[in-house]
Amino acid sequence: MPLRIVKEGQIYKPVIVCDQCGGAITDARDGNYHWRSDDAPVGGAEVRFTHKNCCDAFDQLNPDCGAEELDCLLVYLANNLKLDWEAAKSRAALLNSIE
């Protein structure tokens, strides 16, 4: 999974990287996530990411993949983790103020 931590100045932040072009996906509306549907029953499938304009090229190289929009993944993941959005945003704001 191309989830990376990059350093900008004194701040470390997570970035999702496109598996097709290698560039950072900087807007959830411009990204998709992909998984091999035949891998899912056995321990889960690896997740891959693309920019929307890289999706067709990725799909040609990976024809057995399912795909969905990246903003949906964030909601599904937050639900599966039982994430309390307000508490997480407050904690992140506190941590950012300390750094």
C-alpha positions in Angstrom: 0.0 0.0 0.0 1.6 3.3 -1.0 0.9 5.2 2.1 4.0 7.2 3.0 5.0 9.7 5.7 6.8 12.7 4.2 8.5 15.6 6.0 7.6 19.2 5.1 9.7 21.6 7.1 9.4 20.3 10.6 6.1 18.5 10.0 5.6 14.8 9.2 2.4 14.0 7.3 0.8 11.0 5.6 0.5 11.0 1.8 -1.2 8.5 -0.5 0.9 7.8 -3.6 -0.5 6.8 -7.0 0.5 3.2 -8.0 0.4 4.2 -11.7 2.4 7.4 -11.9 4.1 7.6 -8.5 2.7 11.1 -7.7 1.0 12.1 -4.5 -2.8 12.1 -4.5 -3.5 15.5 -2.9 -7.3 15.6 -3.2 -9.6 12.7 -2.3 -11.9 13.6 -5.1 -9.1 13.0 -7.6 -8.3 9.4 -6.3 -9.5 5.8 -6.5 -8.6 2.7 -4.6 -8.3 -0.7 -6.2 -8.1 -4.3 -5.0 -7.8 -7.7 -6.7 -11.2 -9.2 -6.3 -9.8 -12.8 -6.5 -7.5 -12.1 -3.5 -10.2 -10.9 -1.1 -11.4 -14.3 0.2 -8.0 -15.4 1.4 -6.8 -13.0 4.1 -7.8 -9.8 2.3 -6.5 -8.0 -0.7 -3.8 -5.4 -1.0 -5.1 -1.9 -1.7 -3.7 0.1 -4.6 -4.3 3.8 -5.3 -4.5 5.9 -8.5 -5.3 9.4 -9.6 -8.5 9.4 -11.6 -6.6 10.2 -14.8 -4.3 7.2 -14.2 -7.2 4.8 -13.5 -7.6 3.5 -17.1 -3.9 2.7 -17.6 -3.9 1.0 -14.2 -7.0 -1.0 -15.1 -5.4 -2.2 -18.4 -2.5 -3.6 -16.4 -4.7 -5.0 -13.6 -7.9 -6.2 -15.3 -9.1 -8.3 -12.3 -9.3 -5.3 -9.9 -12.3 -3.8 -8.3 -12.3 0.0 -7.8 -14.0 2.7 -5.9 -13.6 6.4 -5.2 -11.0 7.2 -2.5 -13.3 9.4 -0.4 -15.5 6.3 0.2 -12.5 4.3 1.5 -11.9 6.8 4.2 -15.6 6.6 5.4 -15.6 2.8 5.3 -12.3 2.6 7.1 -13.4 5.1 9.8 -16.6 3.1 10.3 -14.7 -0.2 10.6 -12.3 1.4 13.1 -15.3 2.9 15.1 -13.5 6.2 14.8 -14.9 9.1 16.8 -14.2 11.9 14.2 -14.6 14.8 16.7 -12.3 13.2 19.3 -9.7 12.3 16.6 -9.8 15.9 15.2 -9.3 17.3 18.7 -6.4 15.0 19.4 -4.7 15.8 16.1 -5.2 19.6 16.8 -3.6 19.1 20.2 -0.7 17.1 18.8 -0.1 19.7 16.1 0.0 22.5 18.6 2.7 20.8 20.6 5.0 20.2 17.7 
